[in-house]
Amino acid sequence: MTGYKIHETHFANHNTEDAGVVETLLQNLRSPFTLAFALGILARLVKSELSMPRDIYAAISIYLLLALGLKGRVELSHSSFDTLLWPILVTLALGCITPIIAYLVLRRIGKFGIADAAGIAAHYGSVSAVTFIAAQQFVAAAGTPAEGFMPTLLTLLESPGIHIAIGIGALQLARESAAKSQATVRSARTSRAETSSAGPQNSEHSEPRPMSHVLHEVLTSRSMILLVGGLVVGFCMGGKGYEPIKPFFEGMFKGALVLFLLEMGIVAGSRLGDLRRAGPFLLAFGILLPIVHGTLGVLLGHWAGLSIGGTAVLGTMAASASYIAAPPAVRMTLPQANPTFSLTAALAITFPFNLLAGIPLYYFLAQQLHG
């Protein structure tokens, strides 16, 4: 009888957990942010003329990123150094680990070329600010808001992964080029004709841009300037200075995010056709790798002492892929990389997956770790 009761209790607990997962997923699917994104995709699928003027899209993105930086600095003032130390360290660790994982998977399993693998890895080593914002809103709606310093972690995670991935790519391409040059020299010693035919072929390849140019491109990108600039402005004006503008930067935030995600849905919908060219591996990669990165982020977030909400948000950050900061950096340093692969994976596969199912999954994992 006792064994039966234990089994019955375990079964009831298991059903409760399953119900919790389903409820969390349904809650996310019913959110205005997810519905706006789905509406954008639907508009593109039915070939509607719906579109957002470029200037309005740019203005909304500036508003969202600046608001994130300002609010992050105000909340940061309430946190001690001891509270920040481990979250900062694990965030930097994620920025170093995730691009390496992505690159190795793409090269060894996906059999991608060096430039394409490094280009895609740069996107997956960085972070999507929009996915971060959606995760922040999700955990807040669930009654477990994340720590106020999370925007600071967002800025820290944005650039390291890009530099590591393109650094790996540039190094490997240099080695490959050196090996080919040596082979060409050996061939030239035996045949002048082979030397003359090999020369033009090497000149066709675009030379990688210096790393200093890439560093400048990333550090002066719109997202970095607005996030870091918002933190600095918030630091200078203090809490009292923020109060008069608080209604504008917080009261309108959710509505602006709905409009932004509507446009993101339209953009993602326009790239659905690229999935055929991307192939089944990239489709699986764009879903499974975020789960791996997200799980790693959740584990490290819990280990660093973050709350349920903070742990879920850090997991989401690790699982996301950049489509704003990474593309220009990859274009400058690895011009051989095909942008269709990286943008299709990041924007048409990973972003919708995280928005629809990934965020609830990372939140559920965070709940389980916190008991």
N, C-alpha and C positions, 0 to 999 in steps of 0.2 A: 504493500500500500504506500509506504514511504517513497519507494522508488518511483511509483506511478505519479505521486505528487510532484517529485522533483522533475520528472520528465514533462509533466503538464506545465509546470512553472517555466521550464526552459522553452517549451514550445510557445507559451504565451509571450514570453519576452522576445522571442525571435519574430513572432508576428507583429509585436509592437514596433520593433526596429524596422521591419519591412514597411509598415504603415507610415512610419516617420519619414522614410526615404521617399515614398510615393508622394506624401503630402508636401515635402520640401520641393520635389520636382514640379508638382502641380502649381505650387505657389510661385515658383520662378516662371513657369510658362504663362501664368496669368498676370504677371507684372507688366506695367505699361511699357517698360523698356524692351522686354522681349517681344511684346506684341507689335511695337513700333518697328522693330527690326524685321519681323516676319512680314509686316505690311509692305515694307520696302522691297523685300525679295519678291513678294506676290506681284507688286506693281511692275517689276521688271519682267517677270515670267509671262504676264498677260500683255506685255509690250505697251504699257501705259506711257503717256508722255510726262508723267510725274517726275519732277527733278527739283533739286534745290539750287538756287543761284550760287555760283562759286563764292561770291563775296559774303553771302550770308553764312555759308558753310564755314568759311575761314573765320568769320566773326564769332560764331558759336564755339568753334574749337579753341580760339584764343580765350574766350570767356571761361570755358570749362577748366582749362589748364591753369589759368591765372587764379581762379577761385580755389582750385586745389592747393596751389602753393600758398596762398594767403591763409587759408584755413589751417593748413598743416603747420605753419609757423606759430599761429596762435595756440594750437593744441600742443605744439612742441615745448612751449614755455612751461607747461605743467609736468614735464617729464624730467627725471634726473639722469645723470650720466650713467649710473649703474643700470637703470632701466633700459637705456638705449644700447649699451655696449654689445650684448649678445645678439639682439636682433640685427644690428648693423653688421656684425661679423658673419652671421649666417647668410645675410643677404648678399654680401660680397662673395661668399663661398658659392652661392647659387649662380652668381654671375660668371664665375670661373668654370664651374662644373657643367652647366647645361649646354654651352656651345660645343664642348668637347664630346659630350654624349651624342649630340645631334650629328656632329661631323663624322664620328666613327660609325654610327648607324647608317648614314647616307653612303659612306664610302664602302663599308664592308658588306652590308646587307643590300642596300639599294643599288650599289655599283655605279654611283654618280661620279662624274669627273671631279677633279680637285676644285676647280673654280665654282661649279654649281653646288657642290657639297658645302664648301665654305660660305658661299652666299646665303644658302638656306639656313645654315647653322647660325649665321650672324643674326638673322631674323628671330630665331628661336632662343638665342642667348640673351636677347634684349626683352623688353616688356611692352605690352600694349596698355597705354594710359586709359583708353576707353573701357577695356576689360576690367582694369583695376577699379575704375569708378563704378561700374556695374556691380562688382563684387562688394564694394563698400556699401552701396545702397541695399544689396541683398541681405547682408549680415545685420545691417541696421533695422531693416524691416522684420527680420527674424527675432529681434529683441536682444541681439548680442553684438553691439557695435564694436568695430575694431579700434585699436589704440589710435590716438590722435596723431602720432608721429609716423603713421604709415606712408603719407606722401613723401617724407624724407627718404624712406626705404625705396620708394619708387624711383626717385632721382638717382639713387646709388646703383640701382639695378639696370638702368637704361643703357649705359655705355660700355661697361667692362666686357660683356659677352660679345659685343660687336667687334671690339678691338682684338679679342682673343681669336675669334673665328676668322677674321680677315688676316690676322697675323699668321695663323696656321696655313691658310690658303696661299698667302704671298710667299711664305717660306717653302712650302711644297712645290709651288710653281717655279720658284727660283732653282730648286734642286733639279726639277724635271728639265728646265731650260738648260741648265749646266750640263746635264747628262746628254741632251740632244746636241748641244754645241760640240761636246767632245766627240760624239759619234760622227758629226759632220766634218770635223777636222780630220778624223781618221779616214773618212771617205775621200776627202779632198786630196789627200796624199797619193791616192791611187787613180783618181779621175778628176780632171779639171772640169769636165762637163757636169759632174755631180755637184761640184762646189758651186757652180754658177746657178744651178737649178735650186739648190737648197737655200741660197741667200734670200731671194724674194719671199720664200715661204715663211722664214723667221721674221721678216720685217712686217708681215701682215698682222702679227699678234700685237695687241695694244700693251704697252708697258704699264705696269701698276703705278699708281700715283704714290708719292712719298707718304709715309705714315703721318707726318706732321700735317699734311693737308687733310687727311682723314680725321685726325684728332680735332682739327679746327672745325670741320664740317659737323661732327657730332656734337661738340661742346657749344656750338653756336646755332644748333638747330632750334626750330620754333618751340618744340616741346621742352627742351632743356632750358632755354632762356626764360620761358614763362614759369616753369616749375621752380627753378632756382631763384629767378628774379622775384617770384611771388614770396618765397621764403625770406629773401633779403628785405623786400619792402615790408612784409609783415613784422620782421624783427625791428626795423627802424621805427615803425609807427606804433608798435605795442598794442596791447589789448584795447585800451581806450580809443586809440585812433581807428581801430577796426570796427568799433560799434556803429558809427554812422553809416558805413557801407555794408554792414552785415546783411541787412534785408535784401540788398541787390545780389550779393554773391552767394547767399544761401537760400533765400526765398524763391529765386527763379531757377536754381540749379537743376532740379529734377525735370522741370519743363524743358529746359534747354537740352538736357540729356536725351529726352524723348525725341526731339527734332533731330539731334545729331545721329541717333541710332536709326531713325527713319532713312536718313541719307546713306548711312553705312549699309543698310539693307539693300538699297538700290545699287550701290557699288558692288556689294557681294553678289547680288543677283546677276549683274552684268558679267561676272567672271565664272559663272557656273559652267558655261560652255568650255572653259579651259580645262575642266576636270577630265574631259575625254583625252586631251593631249597629255595631261599629267600622269595618267595611268593609275592602276590599282595600288601600287606601292606607295605613291605619294598620298593617296587618299587614306590608307591605313596609317601612314606616318603622321599625318596631320591630326589624327585622333588619338593614336596610342602613345606617341611621344609626350603630348601634353599630360596624359594621365600619369606617365612615369615621372615627369618633371613636377607635376602638381603634388603627387604623393611624396616626393622628396622634399618639396617645399613645406608641406604640412608637417612632416616628421621633424624637420629642422626648426620650424616655427614653434612647435610644441616644446622641443628641447630648449629653445631660447627663452621660454617662459611667456610666450604670447597668449592672449586670451583665445577663446573659441573663434570669435570674429577675426581677430588678428591672424591667427593660424590659418584660417580659411582664405583670407585675403592674400597672405604671403604665398600659399599654395597656388592660388589663382595667378598671381604675378609670375611665379616660376613656370606655370603652364602656358602662359600667353606668348604671343609672337608679335614682334614689332612690325608695323607696316608704315611708320612715319619716319622714325630716326634711322632705321637700318637701310632702307633702299638707297638713299643718296650716298651713304658711306660705302656700300657694296659697289655701286656704280662707279665711284671714283677709283677704288682700289682694285677691284676685280671686274674690269670691263668685259672679260670673257664670260662671266656668269650670265645665265639666261634668267631674266627677271620674271618670266612667266611662271617658272617653278616656285620661286620663293613667295611671290605675291599671291599666287593661287592657293598655295598651302596655308599661308598665314591668314589671308583675308576670306577666302571662299570655303575653307575647311575648318581650321582651328578656331577662328573667331566665332563662327556660328555654333560650333560644338561647345566651346566654353560658355557662351552666353546661354545656351539652351539646357545643357546637361552638365558641363564641367563644374561650374560654380556650385550647384547643389551637391555634386559628388565630393568636392573638396571640403565643403561645409560639413557633410555627413562624416567624412574621415576625421575632421577636427573634433566633432562631437564625440566620436568613439574614443579618441585618444584622451580627451578630457574627462571621460567617464560619464 
